[in-house]
């Protein structure tokens, strides 16, 4: 690709619900911490999902509509979580001592999540895991930096 607009378009769609009626957004809470929030494109209201004492960002709605993957710095580094759209179930998927795990993107069937991490090599590499956080493995495994993947349906 020689044009950047397709990537920007796809990146904007990561937070859009499968039915197109809601969007997962990043906005500050009352303490000025960036949180994942749900904005209704149909009714215009916004509801906060996360309540960390740190920054949350990079929301990506699953193709089934059952989960939203995102990143939070709450543990002291960037880790990937999922949350249900009603906020009732929050699950941490990655556990690293200092590494960055960022920019989750769902597979079209919702069974896997691709992301980038600097674990093991210190370089940004593309990783993949099952939707429950299991079976994490390095996809790119090379001497270059690879980051910000978007799984195209």
Helices and strands as residue ranges (DSSP letters): H 5-13, E 22-28, E 34-40, E 46-48, E 56-61, E 68-72, E 79-83, E 90-92, E 101-106, E 112-117, E 125-130, E 137-138
